[in-house]
Amino acid sequence: MTALALRVKHASRLHLKTMTVSQIVTVVDRAIARLLDPADTYRIQADRLLPIVSGYDADMVRLGLTTFFKTFREPQLHRFVAEDFANPKLLDGFQPRPKGGAARAFGPNLLVHSWAGNVPALPLWSLVCGLLVKAGNIGKLPSAEPLFASLFARLLAEVHPPLADCLAVVWWKGGEEEQAAALYAEADTVLAYGANDSLAEIRRRLPVTTRFLPYGHKLGFGLVSAAALDTLRAPATARLAAWDVMRYDQQGCYSPHVFYVERGGKVSPREFAQYLASELANLQSRFPRRALALEDSAAVAGWRQAIELQSMSVGGGFVSELIGEDGAAFGVAYADQARALAPTALNRSLQVVAVDSLEQVIAQVEAHPPFLQTAGVAAAPAELFRLSELLGAAGVTRITAIGSMTSPEAGWHHDGRFNLLDLVRMVEIEQSAEAAADKLAPYAD
């Protein structure tokens, strides 16, 4: 690992760091163009093998990959860089600063990635970020999805051969500390995805001077305003919500667990929950849920049993109920009273909660700021911005349309942070240094 790290750092100094950001964007775009071509051998491999590796439905994976890859085309990547750098040339050389002097952004000599395997092709995001800041990159594969990062690394090396030694993809068994310690000792920055206990273990191993960027558990939720609950909009909103639940069976950090639905619309929250259940049933026939491991199956069964135990009828109206037949590959739990945000059992298990006002939801979610990230909102413009102020103050970092919860935009600020700025260090030439140098120039008096 030490020898590999030194080799990657040396190669990145010779090749990657001498390229401009625009040249790197062009290389990535050429690779992405091939992944978007259904006849390309790399795309054929991804479409054929990722469903086998991950267990997800082949059509779900194919459509999900296409949507994901489209966010890494050349226009999107330039937008990506512009989100973090008002002047992208800061990554190529010293640039004048408004306050005087000049500055430049330097990426890590070695960026180490520890990837999670809950969503296919997830490593693409951080690997592209590493390339854009001209870092040497070494990524540790997840056992759950070891395919895509290797495939993309081979594709990049084929598209632009000098990059072949600027990145590496490795694996070691969890708990084997010798390889990890050797690699972390050479890294400037470590970026890791995974369970919070795994991230804590990585943090423990890192030298105190190593920058650590962890991305852990998050809990997505949605808010549906009464304005979206007439007889035309409610079924359409439920259809979009069901897609967010179906994509990768809620395994993403942005996937919804709970939808809070406002009373007062022409369609009641319970009727909305029934629409959702119907849409999930339809999606099951088109994109079947993957076969569950014993642990996941037990979790879903336990979740359903807990909901059923809470079910009761008061005055002919249900306070809590489980919508969906026993044995169905989805479950929609409906609650007629406000409930705090809590995770479901995933794998298309969803909680719908009726509320008198969407402002009530803030009290239900603000107790969990470390776990907040994505909120899907269906509301009129004035209500959207009013709720966004409250959600942002509570800890939410991404507010999107229902139906787009599992498809972040190019350049989104993951967990409210900067994708590229967090990876670089800024070097400044102060105005005093420029003034002093000017006195030593050949043209000085």
C-alpha positions as a Markdown table, in Angstrom:
| # | Residue | x | y | z |
|---|---|---|---|---|
| 1 | Met | 0.0 | 0.0 | 0.0 |
| 2 | Thr | 2.8 | 2.4 | 0.8 |
| 3 | Ala | 4.5 | 1.7 | -2.6 |
| 4 | Leu | 1.2 | 2.1 | -4.4 |
| 5 | Ala | 0.5 | 5.4 | -2.7 |
| 6 | Leu | 3.9 | 6.7 | -3.6 |
| 7 | Arg | 3.4 | 5.6 | -7.2 |
| 8 | Val | 0.0 | 7.3 | -7.5 |
| 9 | Lys | 1.3 | 10.5 | -6.0 |
| 10 | His | 4.3 | 10.6 | -8.4 |
| 11 | Ala | 2.1 | 9.9 | -11.4 |
| 12 | Ser | -0.4 | 12.6 | -10.5 |
| 13 | Arg | 2.4 | 15.1 | -10.1 |
| 14 | Leu | 3.7 | 14.3 | -13.6 |
| 15 | His | 0.4 | 14.1 | -15.4 |
| 16 | Leu | -2.8 | 15.1 | -13.6 |
| 17 | Lys | -1.5 | 18.2 | -12.0 |
| 18 | Thr | -0.1 | 19.5 | -15.3 |
| 19 | Met | -3.6 | 19.3 | -16.9 |
| 20 | Thr | -6.0 | 22.2 | -16.8 |
| 21 | Val | -9.4 | 21.7 | -15.2 |
| 22 | Ser | -11.0 | 22.0 | -18.7 |
| 23 | Gln | -8.8 | 19.2 | -20.0 |
| 24 | Ile | -9.8 | 17.0 | -17.1 |
| 25 | Val | -13.5 | 17.8 | -17.7 |
| 26 | Thr | -13.1 | 16.8 | -21.4 |
| 27 | Val | -11.5 | 13.5 | -20.4 |
| 28 | Val | -14.3 | 12.7 | -18.0 |
| 29 | Asp | -16.9 | 13.7 | -20.5 |
| 30 | Arg | -15.4 | 11.3 | -23.1 |
| 31 | Ala | -15.6 | 8.5 | -20.6 |
| 32 | Ile | -19.2 | 9.4 | -19.6 |
| 33 | Ala | -20.2 | 9.6 | -23.3 |
| 34 | Arg | -19.2 | 5.9 | -23.6 |
| 35 | Leu | -21.1 | 5.0 | -20.5 |
| 36 | Leu | -24.2 | 6.7 | -21.9 |
| 37 | Asp | -23.8 | 4.7 | -25.2 |
| 38 | Pro | -25.9 | 1.5 | -24.8 |
| 39 | Ala | -23.7 | -0.2 | -27.4 |
| 40 | Asp | -20.4 | 0.5 | -25.7 |
| 41 | Thr | -18.7 | -2.5 | -24.1 |
| 42 | Tyr | -18.3 | -0.8 | -20.8 |
| 43 | Arg | -22.0 | 0.2 | -20.6 |
| 44 | Ile | -23.0 | -3.3 | -21.6 |
| 45 | Gln | -20.8 | -4.7 | -18.7 |
| 46 | Ala | -22.4 | -2.3 | -16.3 |
| 47 | Asp | -25.9 | -3.1 | -17.4 |
| 48 | Arg | -25.3 | -6.8 | -17.3 |
| 49 | Leu | -23.2 | -7.2 | -14.1 |
| 50 | Leu | -24.5 | -4.5 | -11.7 |
| 51 | Pro | -27.9 | -6.2 | -11.3 |
| 52 | Ile | -26.2 | -9.5 | -10.5 |
| 53 | Val | -23.8 | -7.9 | -8.0 |
| 54 | Ser | -26.3 | -5.6 | -6.3 |
| 55 | Gly | -29.5 | -7.7 | -6.6 |
| 56 | Tyr | -31.5 | -4.7 | -8.0 |
| 57 | Asp | -33.9 | -5.1 | -10.9 |
| 58 | Ala | -32.0 | -4.8 | -14.2 |
| 59 | Asp | -34.4 | -2.1 | -15.6 |
| 60 | Met | -34.1 | -0.1 | -12.4 |
| 61 | Val | -30.3 | -0.2 | -12.6 |
| 62 | Arg | -30.3 | 0.7 | -16.3 |
| 63 | Leu | -32.5 | 3.7 | -15.9 |
| 64 | Gly | -30.8 | 4.8 | -12.7 |
| 65 | Leu | -27.4 | 4.7 | -14.3 |
| 66 | Thr | -28.4 | 6.8 | -17.3 |
| 67 | Thr | -29.9 | 9.4 | -15.0 |
| 68 | Phe | -26.8 | 9.4 | -12.8 |
| 69 | Phe | -24.3 | 9.5 | -15.7 |
| 70 | Lys | -26.0 | 12.5 | -17.3 |
| 71 | Thr | -25.0 | 14.6 | -14.4 |
| 72 | Phe | -21.3 | 14.1 | -15.3 |
| 73 | Arg | -21.3 | 15.4 | -18.9 |
| 74 | Glu | -19.1 | 18.4 | -19.8 |
| 75 | Pro | -21.7 | 21.2 | -19.3 |
| 76 | Gln | -22.7 | 19.7 | -15.9 |
| 77 | Leu | -19.1 | 19.3 | -14.8 |
| 78 | His | -18.3 | 23.0 | -15.7 |
| 79 | Arg | -21.3 | 23.9 | -13.6 |
| 80 | Phe | -20.1 | 21.6 | -10.9 |
| 81 | Val | -16.7 | 23.5 | -10.7 |
| 82 | Ala | -18.4 | 26.9 | -10.9 |
| 83 | Glu | -20.6 | 26.0 | -7.9 |
| 84 | Asp | -17.5 | 26.0 | -5.7 |
| 85 | Phe | -15.1 | 28.4 | -7.5 |
| 86 | Ala | -16.2 | 31.8 | -8.7 |
| 87 | Asn | -13.0 | 31.6 | -10.8 |
| 88 | Pro | -12.3 | 28.0 | -11.8 |
| 89 | Lys | -8.8 | 29.0 | -13.0 |
| 90 | Leu | -7.9 | 29.0 | -9.3 |
| 91 | Leu | -7.3 | 25.3 | -9.8 |
| 92 | Asp | -4.8 | 25.9 | -12.7 |
| 93 | Gly | -2.7 | 28.8 | -11.4 |
| 94 | Phe | -2.5 | 31.9 | -9.2 |
| 95 | Gln | -5.3 | 34.3 | -9.9 |
| 96 | Pro | -5.9 | 37.9 | -8.8 |
| 97 | Arg | -8.1 | 38.3 | -5.8 |
| 98 | Pro | -10.6 | 41.2 | -5.2 |
| 99 | Lys | -8.9 | 42.1 | -1.9 |
| 100 | Gly | -5.5 | 42.3 | -3.6 |
| 101 | Gly | -2.8 | 39.7 | -4.1 |
| 102 | Ala | -3.4 | 36.4 | -5.7 |
| 103 | Ala | -4.5 | 32.9 | -4.7 |
| 104 | Arg | -4.5 | 29.3 | -6.0 |
| 105 | Ala | -6.2 | 26.1 | -4.9 |
| 106 | Phe | -4.2 | 23.0 | -4.6 |
| 107 | Gly | -5.8 | 19.6 | -4.4 |
| 108 | Pro | -4.4 | 16.7 | -2.2 |
| 109 | Asn | -1.4 | 14.8 | -3.4 |
| 110 | Leu | -3.3 | 11.7 | -2.3 |
| 111 | Leu | -7.0 | 11.5 | -1.8 |
| 112 | Val | -8.1 | 8.1 | -0.3 |
| 113 | His | -11.8 | 7.1 | -0.8 |
| 114 | Ser | -13.6 | 4.5 | 1.3 |
| 115 | Trp | -16.8 | 3.7 | -0.7 |
| 116 | Ala | -20.1 | 2.2 | 0.4 |
| 117 | Gly | -22.0 | -0.3 | -1.7 |
| 118 | Asn | -25.6 | 0.6 | -1.0 |
| 119 | Val | -26.2 | 2.3 | -4.4 |
| 120 | Pro | -24.6 | 1.1 | -7.7 |
| 121 | Ala | -22.0 | 3.4 | -9.2 |
| 122 | Leu | -21.8 | 5.6 | -6.1 |
| 123 | Pro | -17.9 | 5.9 | -6.3 |
| 124 | Leu | -18.2 | 7.9 | -9.5 |
| 125 | Trp | -19.2 | 11.1 | -7.5 |
| 126 | Ser | -16.1 | 11.3 | -5.2 |
| 127 | Leu | -13.7 | 10.0 | -7.8 |
| 128 | Val | -14.7 | 12.7 | -10.3 |
| 129 | Cys | -14.3 | 15.3 | -7.5 |
| 130 | Gly | -10.8 | 14.0 | -6.8 |
| 131 | Leu | -9.9 | 14.2 | -10.5 |
| 132 | Leu | -11.2 | 17.8 | -10.8 |
| 133 | Val | -9.0 | 19.0 | -8.0 |
| 134 | Lys | -6.0 | 17.0 | -9.6 |
| 135 | Ala | -5.5 | 14.7 | -6.7 |
| 136 | Gly | -3.9 | 11.3 | -6.9 |
| 137 | Asn | -6.8 | 8.9 | -6.0 |
| 138 | Ile | -6.9 | 5.5 | -4.3 |
| 139 | Gly | -10.3 | 4.0 | -3.6 |
| 140 | Lys | -11.2 | 1.1 | -1.3 |
| 141 | Leu | -14.0 | -1.0 | -2.8 |
| 142 | Pro | -17.1 | -1.9 | -0.8 |
| 143 | Ser | -17.7 | -5.7 | -0.6 |
| 144 | Ala | -21.4 | -5.1 | -1.5 |
| 145 | Glu | -20.6 | -3.5 | -4.9 |
| 146 | Pro | -17.0 | -4.0 | -6.0 |
| 147 | Leu | -17.7 | -3.6 | -9.8 |
| 148 | Phe | -18.2 | -0.1 | -10.9 |
| 149 | Ala | -15.2 | 1.7 | -9.6 |
| 150 | Ser | -12.9 | -0.9 | -11.2 |
| 151 | Leu | -14.8 | -0.6 | -14.5 |
| 152 | Phe | -14.6 | 3.2 | -14.5 |
| 153 | Ala | -10.9 | 3.3 | -13.6 |
| 154 | Arg | -10.2 | 1.0 | -16.6 |
| 155 | Leu | -12.3 | 3.1 | -18.9 |
| 156 | Leu | -10.5 | 6.3 | -17.8 |
| 157 | Ala | -7.2 | 4.7 | -18.5 |
| 158 | Glu | -8.4 | 3.7 | -21.9 |
| 159 | Val | -9.7 | 7.1 | -22.7 |
| 160 | His | -6.6 | 8.9 | -21.5 |
| 161 | Pro | -3.7 | 6.5 | -20.8 |
| 162 | Pro | -1.6 | 8.9 | -18.7 |
| 163 | Leu | -4.3 | 8.7 | -16.0 |
| 164 | Ala | -3.7 | 5.0 | -15.6 |
| 165 | Asp | -1.1 | 5.5 | -12.8 |
| 166 | Cys | -2.9 | 8.5 | -11.2 |
| 167 | Leu | -5.6 | 6.4 | -9.6 |
| 168 | Ala | -5.9 | 2.9 | -8.1 |
| 169 | Val | -8.8 | 0.7 | -6.9 |
| 170 | Val | -8.0 | -1.6 | -4.0 |
| 171 | Trp | -9.8 | -3.9 | -1.4 |
| 172 | Trp | -9.0 | -5.4 | 1.9 |
| 173 | Lys | -11.1 | -7.3 | 4.3 |
| 174 | Gly | -12.8 | -5.2 | 7.0 |
| 175 | Gly | -10.9 | -5.2 | 10.2 |
| 176 | Glu | -7.5 | -5.7 | 8.6 |
| 177 | Glu | -5.7 | -2.6 | 9.9 |
| 178 | Glu | -2.2 | -3.0 | 8.5 |
| 179 | Gln | -3.2 | -2.1 | 4.9 |
| 180 | Ala | -5.4 | 0.7 | 6.0 |
| 181 | Ala | -2.8 | 2.2 | 8.3 |
| 182 | Ala | -0.1 | 2.2 | 5.6 |
| 183 | Leu | -2.5 | 3.9 | 3.1 |
| 184 | Tyr | -3.9 | 6.4 | 5.5 |
| 185 | Ala | -0.3 | 7.4 | 6.6 |
| 186 | Glu | 0.3 | 8.6 | 3.0 |
| 187 | Ala | -3.0 | 10.4 | 2.5 |
| 188 | Asp | -3.5 | 14.1 | 2.7 |
| 189 | Thr | -7.3 | 13.6 | 2.8 |
| 190 | Val | -9.6 | 10.7 | 3.4 |
| 191 | Leu | -13.2 | 10.8 | 2.1 |
| 192 | Ala | -15.5 | 8.0 | 3.4 |
| 193 | Tyr | -19.1 | 6.8 | 3.0 |
| 194 | Gly | -20.7 | 4.3 | 5.3 |
| 195 | Ala | -22.3 | 3.4 | 8.6 |
| 196 | Asn | -21.5 | 5.8 | 11.4 |
| 197 | Asp | -19.7 | 3.2 | 13.5 |
| 198 | Ser | -17.5 | 2.4 | 10.5 |
| 199 | Leu | -16.7 | 6.1 | 10.0 |
| 200 | Ala | -15.8 | 6.4 | 13.6 |
| 201 | Glu | -13.4 | 3.5 | 13.2 |
| 202 | Ile | -11.7 | 5.2 | 10.2 |
| 203 | Arg | -11.4 | 8.5 | 12.1 |
| 204 | Arg | -9.7 | 6.6 | 15.0 |
| 205 | Arg | -7.1 | 5.3 | 12.6 |
| 206 | Leu | -6.2 | 8.5 | 10.9 |
| 207 | Pro | -3.2 | 10.7 | 11.8 |
| 208 | Val | -4.4 | 13.9 | 13.5 |
| 209 | Thr | -3.1 | 16.0 | 10.5 |
| 210 | Thr | -5.1 | 14.1 | 7.9 |
| 211 | Arg | -8.3 | 15.9 | 6.7 |
| 212 | Phe | -11.3 | 13.6 | 7.1 |
| 213 | Leu | -14.6 | 14.0 | 5.2 |
| 214 | Pro | -17.2 | 11.5 | 6.4 |
| 215 | Tyr | -20.6 | 10.9 | 4.9 |
| 216 | Gly | -22.8 | 8.8 | 7.2 |
| 217 | His | -26.4 | 7.8 | 7.8 |
| 218 | Lys | -29.1 | 10.2 | 6.7 |
| 219 | Leu | -32.9 | 10.2 | 7.0 |
| 220 | Gly | -34.9 | 11.6 | 4.1 |
| 221 | Phe | -38.6 | 12.7 | 4.3 |
| 222 | Gly | -41.2 | 14.5 | 2.3 |
| 223 | Leu | -43.9 | 17.1 | 2.9 |
| 224 | Val | -47.1 | 17.3 | 0.9 |
| 225 | Ser | -49.1 | 20.4 | 1.2 |
| 226 | Ala | -52.9 | 20.6 | 0.9 |
| 227 | Ala | -52.3 | 22.5 | -2.3 |
| 228 | Ala | -51.1 | 19.3 | -3.9 |
| 229 | Leu | -54.0 | 17.3 | -2.7 |
| 230 | Asp | -56.8 | 17.8 | -5.2 |
| 231 | Thr | -58.1 | 15.0 | -7.4 |
| 232 | Leu | -55.6 | 15.7 | -10.2 |
| 233 | Arg | -52.5 | 16.5 | -8.3 |
| 234 | Ala | -52.7 | 14.0 | -5.5 |
| 235 | Pro | -52.4 | 10.9 | -7.7 |
| 236 | Ala | -49.5 | 12.5 | -9.6 |
| 237 | Thr | -47.7 | 13.4 | -6.4 |
| 238 | Ala | -48.2 | 9.9 | -5.0 |
| 239 | Arg | -46.7 | 8.5 | -8.3 |
| 240 | Leu | -43.6 | 10.7 | -7.9 |
| 241 | Ala | -43.3 | 9.8 | -4.2 |
| 242 | Ala | -43.5 | 6.1 | -5.0 |
| 243 | Trp | -40.6 | 6.5 | -7.5 |
| 244 | Asp | -38.5 | 8.0 | -4.8 |
| 245 | Val | -39.3 | 5.0 | -2.5 |
| 246 | Met | -38.7 | 2.4 | -5.3 |
| 247 | Arg | -35.3 | 3.6 | -6.6 |
| 248 | Tyr | -32.7 | 1.3 | -5.1 |
| 249 | Asp | -35.3 | 0.2 | -2.4 |
| 250 | Gln | -34.6 | 3.3 | -0.2 |
| 251 | Gln | -30.9 | 2.4 | 0.2 |
| 252 | Gly | -29.6 | 5.9 | -0.6 |
| 253 | Cys | -28.9 | 8.6 | 2.0 |
| 254 | Tyr | -31.5 | 10.8 | 0.2 |
| 255 | Ser | -34.3 | 8.2 | 0.1 |
| 256 | Pro | -37.6 | 9.0 | 1.9 |
| 257 | His | -38.7 | 7.1 | 5.0 |
| 258 | Val | -41.6 | 9.3 | 6.0 |
| 259 | Phe | -44.1 | 11.6 | 4.2 |
| 260 | Tyr | -45.9 | 14.2 | 6.2 |
| 261 | Val | -49.2 | 15.0 | 4.5 |
| 262 | Glu | -51.3 | 18.1 | 5.4 |
| 263 | Arg | -55.0 | 17.9 | 6.1 |
| 264 | Gly | -57.4 | 20.2 | 4.4 |
| 265 | Gly | -57.1 | 19.2 | 0.8 |
| 266 | Lys | -59.8 | 17.5 | -1.3 |
| 267 | Val | -57.8 | 14.3 | -0.9 |
| 268 | Ser | -57.2 | 13.2 | 2.7 |
| 269 | Pro | -53.8 | 12.1 | 4.0 |
| 270 | Arg | -55.2 | 8.5 | 4.3 |
| 271 | Glu | -56.4 | 8.6 | 0.7 |
| 272 | Phe | -53.0 | 9.8 | -0.3 |
| 273 | Ala | -51.4 | 6.9 | 1.6 |
| 274 | Gln | -53.7 | 4.5 | -0.4 |
| 275 | Tyr | -52.6 | 6.2 | -3.7 |
| 276 | Leu | -49.0 | 5.6 | -2.6 |
| 277 | Ala | -49.7 | 2.0 | -1.9 |
| 278 | Ser | -51.3 | 1.5 | -5.3 |
| 279 | Glu | -48.4 | 3.1 | -7.0 |
| 280 | Leu | -45.9 | 1.0 | -5.2 |
| 281 | Ala | -47.9 | -2.1 | -6.2 |
| 282 | Asn | -47.7 | -1.0 | -9.8 |
| 283 | Leu | -44.0 | -0.3 | -9.6 |
| 284 | Gln | -43.4 | -3.8 | -8.0 |
| 285 | Ser | -44.7 | -5.4 | -11.2 |
| 286 | Arg | -42.4 | -3.2 | -13.3 |
| 287 | Phe | -39.3 | -3.0 | -11.1 |
| 288 | Pro | -39.5 | -5.9 | -8.6 |
| 289 | Arg | -37.9 | -5.4 | -5.2 |
| 290 | Arg | -34.6 | -7.3 | -4.9 |
| 291 | Ala | -34.5 | -10.5 | -2.9 |
| 292 | Leu | -34.0 | -9.7 | 0.7 |
| 293 | Ala | -31.2 | -11.2 | 2.9 |
| 294 | Leu | -32.4 | -12.9 | 6.1 |
| 295 | Glu | -31.5 | -9.9 | 8.2 |
| 296 | Asp | -33.4 | -7.5 | 5.9 |
| 297 | Ser | -36.4 | -9.7 | 5.7 |
| 298 | Ala | -36.5 | -10.0 | 9.5 |
| 299 | Ala | -36.3 | -6.2 | 9.8 |
| 300 | Val | -39.2 | -5.6 | 7.4 |
| 301 | Ala | -41.3 | -8.2 | 9.3 |
| 302 | Gly | -40.5 | -6.6 | 12.6 |
| 303 | Trp | -41.4 | -3.2 | 11.3 |
| 304 | Arg | -44.7 | -4.5 | 9.9 |
| 305 | Gln | -45.5 | -6.3 | 13.2 |
| 306 | Ala | -44.8 | -3.1 | 15.2 |
| 307 | Ile | -47.2 | -1.1 | 13.0 |
| 308 | Glu | -49.9 | -3.7 | 13.4 |
| 309 | Leu | -49.5 | -3.8 | 17.1 |
| 310 | Gln | -50.0 | 0.0 | 17.2 |
| 311 | Ser | -53.1 | -0.2 | 15.0 |
| 312 | Met | -56.4 | 0.8 | 16.6 |
| 313 | Ser | -59.7 | 2.2 | 15.6 |
| 314 | Val | -61.4 | 5.1 | 17.3 |
| 315 | Gly | -64.9 | 6.1 | 16.4 |
| 316 | Gly | -64.7 | 4.3 | 13.1 |
| 317 | Gly | -61.5 | 6.1 | 12.1 |
| 318 | Phe | -58.0 | 4.6 | 12.1 |
| 319 | Val | -55.4 | 6.2 | 14.3 |
| 320 | Ser | -52.8 | 3.9 | 12.8 |
| 321 | Glu | -52.9 | 1.2 | 10.1 |
| 322 | Leu | -50.8 | -0.8 | 7.7 |
| 323 | Ile | -51.9 | -0.5 | 4.1 |
| 324 | Gly | -50.9 | -3.4 | 1.9 |
| 325 | Glu | -51.5 | -7.1 | 1.9 |
| 326 | Asp | -49.4 | -9.4 | 4.1 |
| 327 | Gly | -46.4 | -10.7 | 2.0 |
| 328 | Ala | -46.5 | -7.7 | -0.3 |
| 329 | Ala | -43.0 | -6.4 | -1.4 |
| 330 | Phe | -43.9 | -3.0 | 0.1 |
| 331 | Gly | -45.6 | -1.5 | 3.1 |
| 332 | Val | -47.3 | 1.8 | 3.7 |
| 333 | Ala | -48.0 | 2.6 | 7.4 |
| 334 | Tyr | -50.5 | 5.4 | 7.9 |
| 335 | Ala | -50.7 | 7.4 | 11.2 |
| 336 | Asp | -53.5 | 9.8 | 11.9 |
| 337 | Gln | -51.5 | 11.7 | 14.5 |
| 338 | Ala | -48.2 | 13.5 | 14.4 |
| 339 | Arg | -45.1 | 11.3 | 14.8 |
| 340 | Ala | -41.4 | 12.1 | 15.1 |
| 341 | Leu | -39.2 | 11.3 | 12.2 |
| 342 | Ala | -37.8 | 7.8 | 12.5 |
| 343 | Pro | -36.3 | 5.3 | 10.1 |
| 344 | Thr | -38.4 | 2.5 | 8.6 |
| 345 | Ala | -37.1 | -0.9 | 7.7 |
| 346 | Leu | -36.2 | 0.3 | 4.2 |
| 347 | Asn | -36.9 | -2.0 | 1.2 |
| 348 | Arg | -40.0 | 0.0 | 0.3 |
| 349 | Ser | -41.3 | 0.4 | 3.8 |
| 350 | Leu | -42.9 | 3.8 | 4.2 |
| 351 | Gln | -44.6 | 5.9 | 6.9 |
| 352 | Val | -47.3 | 8.4 | 6.0 |
| 353 | Val | -48.2 | 10.8 | 8.8 |
| 354 | Ala | -51.2 | 13.2 | 8.7 |
| 355 | Val | -50.6 | 16.7 | 10.1 |
| 356 | Asp | -52.8 | 19.8 | 10.5 |
| 357 | Ser | -50.1 | 22.1 | 9.2 |
| 358 | Leu | -46.7 | 21.4 | 7.6 |
| 359 | Glu | -45.1 | 23.8 | 10.1 |
| 360 | Gln | -45.8 | 21.1 | 12.7 |
| 361 | Val | -43.3 | 18.9 | 11.0 |
| 362 | Ile | -40.4 | 21.0 | 12.1 |
| 363 | Ala | -40.9 | 19.9 | 15.7 |
| 364 | Gln | -40.9 | 16.3 | 14.5 |
| 365 | Val | -37.6 | 16.5 | 12.6 |
| 366 | Glu | -35.4 | 19.1 | 14.4 |
| 367 | Ala | -34.4 | 16.7 | 17.1 |
| 368 | His | -32.2 | 14.8 | 14.6 |
| 369 | Pro | -30.0 | 17.5 | 12.9 |
| 370 | Pro | -27.0 | 15.1 | 12.3 |
| 371 | Phe | -29.3 | 12.8 | 10.3 |
| 372 | Leu | -31.1 | 15.4 | 8.2 |
| 373 | Gln | -30.2 | 16.0 | 4.6 |
| 374 | Thr | -33.0 | 15.7 | 1.9 |
| 375 | Ala | -36.5 | 16.9 | 2.1 |
| 376 | Gly | -38.9 | 16.5 | -0.8 |
| 377 | Val | -41.6 | 19.2 | -0.8 |
| 378 | Ala | -44.8 | 19.5 | -2.8 |
| 379 | Ala | -46.1 | 23.0 | -2.0 |
| 380 | Ala | -47.0 | 26.4 | -3.7 |
| 381 | Pro | -44.1 | 28.9 | -4.1 |
| 382 | Ala | -44.7 | 31.1 | -1.1 |
| 383 | Glu | -45.2 | 28.0 | 1.1 |
| 384 | Leu | -42.1 | 26.3 | -0.3 |
| 385 | Phe | -39.9 | 29.2 | 0.7 |
| 386 | Arg | -41.5 | 29.6 | 4.1 |
| 387 | Leu | -41.0 | 25.9 | 4.8 |
| 388 | Ser | -37.5 | 26.0 | 3.4 |
| 389 | Glu | -36.4 | 28.6 | 5.9 |
| 390 | Leu | -37.7 | 26.4 | 8.8 |
| 391 | Leu | -36.2 | 23.2 | 7.3 |
| 392 | Gly | -32.9 | 24.8 | 6.8 |
| 393 | Ala | -32.8 | 26.1 | 10.3 |
| 394 | Ala | -33.6 | 22.6 | 11.6 |
| 395 | Gly | -30.7 | 21.0 | 9.7 |
| 396 | Val | -32.0 | 20.0 | 6.3 |
| 397 | Thr | -29.4 | 20.7 | 3.6 |
| 398 | Arg | -31.2 | 19.7 | 0.4 |
| 399 | Ile | -34.8 | 20.7 | -0.5 |
| 400 | Thr | -36.1 | 19.2 | -3.8 |
| 401 | Ala | -39.2 | 18.2 | -5.6 |
| 402 | Ile | -40.9 | 15.0 | -4.7 |
| 403 | Gly | -39.9 | 12.6 | -7.5 |
| 404 | Ser | -36.3 | 14.1 | -7.5 |
| 405 | Met | -35.3 | 13.1 | -4.0 |
| 406 | Thr | -33.1 | 10.3 | -5.3 |
| 407 | Ser | -31.6 | 12.2 | -8.3 |
| 408 | Pro | -29.4 | 15.1 | -6.9 |
| 409 | Glu | -28.5 | 17.8 | -9.3 |
| 410 | Ala | -25.0 | 18.2 | -10.7 |
| 411 | Gly | -22.9 | 20.2 | -8.2 |
| 412 | Trp | -25.3 | 19.7 | -5.2 |
| 413 | His | -23.7 | 20.4 | -1.9 |
| 414 | His | -23.5 | 17.0 | -0.3 |
| 415 | Asp | -24.6 | 17.2 | 3.3 |
| 416 | Gly | -24.5 | 21.0 | 2.9 |
| 417 | Arg | -20.7 | 21.0 | 2.3 |
| 418 | Phe | -18.6 | 21.9 | -0.7 |
| 419 | Asn | -17.7 | 19.0 | -3.0 |
| 420 | Leu | -14.5 | 20.6 | -4.3 |
| 421 | Leu | -13.6 | 23.3 | -1.8 |
| 422 | Asp | -13.5 | 20.8 | 1.0 |
| 423 | Leu | -10.8 | 19.0 | -0.8 |
| 424 | Val | -8.4 | 21.8 | -1.6 |
| 425 | Arg | -6.1 | 24.1 | 0.4 |
| 426 | Met | -5.8 | 27.8 | -0.6 |
| 427 | Val | -2.4 | 29.4 | -1.1 |
| 428 | Glu | -2.4 | 33.2 | -1.1 |
| 429 | Ile | 0.2 | 35.7 | -2.3 |
| 430 | Glu | -0.6 | 38.7 | -0.2 |
| 431 | Gln | -0.6 | 42.2 | -1.7 |
| 432 | Ser | 2.4 | 43.1 | 0.4 |
| 433 | Ala | 4.5 | 40.4 | -1.4 |
| 434 | Glu | 3.4 | 41.7 | -4.8 |
| 435 | Ala | 4.3 | 45.3 | -3.8 |
| 436 | Ala | 7.7 | 44.2 | -2.5 |
| 437 | Ala | 8.4 | 42.2 | -5.6 |
| 438 | Asp | 7.5 | 45.1 | -7.8 |
| 439 | Lys | 10.3 | 47.2 | -6.2 |
| 440 | Leu | 12.8 | 44.5 | -7.3 |
| 441 | Ala | 11.7 | 44.3 | -10.9 |
| 442 | Pro | 14.0 | 45.4 | -13.7 |
| 443 | Tyr | 11.8 | 48.4 | -14.4 |
| 444 | Ala | 11.9 | 49.6 | -10.8 |
| 445 | Asp | 13.6 | 52.9 | -10.1 |
